[in-house]
């Protein structure tokens, strides 16, 4: 039996538009390759996570415990790695890893749909923000899972 490592999103309606998180993820992947870049940068750590989880499960099984389904074996480690993807977006690391088109034009213009602009002391509008800040549903619905 073989398994497939999947990185993607839970497909839910996206805010007040006619789009879903899946459609937004496809658009972002087609234009920026965010998930692929994250995987490329973290491939060895993800492999180590999977190997450690499998070794722990086999050790538990050797000690007389039942062998859990693969998705349960991997869920904790993959959940932690999914949180690292969210950090990848939140911290702006996504802008510093050589993805063409980043930082995005909206980020450079400091435009956000999530926050009102505030005036600085010199009267200029300024919001510190990273690219893909407005992709909150995409960010929150990201997951990593195993399929057989």
C-alpha positions in Angstrom: 0.0 0.0 0.0 1.3 3.5 -0.8 0.3 6.8 0.7 0.3 10.3 -0.6 1.3 13.4 1.3 -1.2 16.2 0.6 -0.9 19.9 1.3 -4.0 22.0 0.7 -7.0 23.6 2.2 -10.4 22.6 3.7 -12.8 23.7 1.0 -15.1 26.3 2.5 -16.9 29.4 1.2 -14.6 32.3 1.1 -16.0 35.3 3.0 -18.7 37.2 1.2 -17.6 36.3 -2.4 -18.7 33.5 -4.7 -15.3 31.8 -4.2 -14.1 29.0 -2.0 -10.8 28.5 -0.2 -10.0 25.8 -2.8 -10.4 28.4 -5.7 -8.3 30.9 -3.8 -5.6 28.3 -3.1 -5.5 27.3 -6.8 -5.2 30.9 -7.9 -2.4 31.6 -5.4 -0.6 28.3 -6.3 -0.9 29.1 -10.1 0.4 32.6 -9.7 2.9 32.3 -6.8 3.4 28.6 -5.9 3.2 29.4 -2.2 2.4 25.8 -1.0 5.0 24.3 -3.4 7.7 26.7 -2.1 6.8 25.9 1.5 7.1 22.2 0.8 10.4 22.7 -1.1 11.8 24.6 1.9 10.5 22.1 4.5 10.7 18.8 2.6 13.5 17.3 4.8 11.7 18.4 8.1 8.4 17.0 6.9 10.2 13.7 6.0 11.8 13.6 9.4 8.4 14.3 11.0 6.8 11.4 9.1 9.7 9.0 9.9 9.6 9.9 13.6 5.8 9.4 13.7 6.1 6.0 12.0 9.0 4.9 14.2 7.0 5.9 17.3 3.9 4.1 16.1 5.9 0.9 15.4 7.6 1.1 18.8 4.1 1.4 20.4 2.9 -1.6 18.3 6.0 -3.7 19.4 5.1 -2.9 23.0 1.6 -4.4 22.6 -0.4 -1.3 21.7 -2.8 -1.4 18.7 -1.5 0.0 15.4 -3.3 3.3 14.8 -4.5 4.3 11.3 -1.9 6.3 9.4 -3.9 9.6 9.6 -3.9 9.4 13.4 -0.2 8.5 13.5 0.7 11.6 11.5 -1.9 14.1 12.7 0.1 15.7 15.5 3.3 16.2 13.5 1.5 17.3 10.4 -0.7 19.7 12.4 2.5 21.3 13.8 3.9 21.6 10.3 0.6 23.2 9.1 1.1 25.8 11.8 4.5 26.5 10.4 2.9 27.3 7.1 0.7 29.8 8.8 3.8 31.4 10.3 5.4 31.4 6.9 2.6 33.7 5.7 2.2 35.7 8.9 5.8 36.6 9.4 6.3 37.6 5.8 8.9 34.8 5.2 6.9 34.0 2.1 8.2 37.3 0.7 11.9 36.5 1.4 12.3 33.1 -0.2 12.4 34.1 -3.9 8.8 33.7 -5.0 8.4 35.9 -8.1 5.8 38.6 -7.6 6.4 38.9 -3.8 6.1 41.1 -2.0 2.8 41.7 -3.7 1.7 45.1 -5.1 -0.9 45.4 -2.4 1.7 44.7 0.3 4.0 47.4 -1.1 1.2 49.8 -1.3 0.2 48.8 2.3 -3.3 48.1 1.2 -5.4 45.7 3.3 -9.0 44.8 3.3 -8.8 43.7 7.0 -7.7 47.0 8.6 -8.4 50.7 8.3 -5.3 52.8 7.6 -4.1 54.8 10.5 -2.4 58.2 10.1 1.2 58.4 11.4 2.6 61.5 13.1 3.6 62.9 9.7 0.1 62.5 8.3 1.0 59.6 6.0 -1.2 56.5 6.0 0.8 53.4 7.1 0.0 49.8 8.0 2.8 47.3 8.4 1.6 44.2 6.6 2.9 41.3 4.7 1.8 39.8 1.4 -1.3 37.5 1.5 -2.6 39.2 4.7 -6.1 39.3 3.2 -6.1 35.5 2.5 -7.2 34.7 6.1 -9.6 31.9 5.2 -6.9 30.4 3.0 -4.4 30.7 5.8 -6.7 29.2 8.4 -8.0 26.4 6.3 -4.5 25.1 5.3 -3.8 21.5 6.3 -1.4 18.6 5.6 -2.8 15.1 5.5 -2.1 11.6 4.3 -4.2 9.8 1.7 -4.0 6.1 0.7 
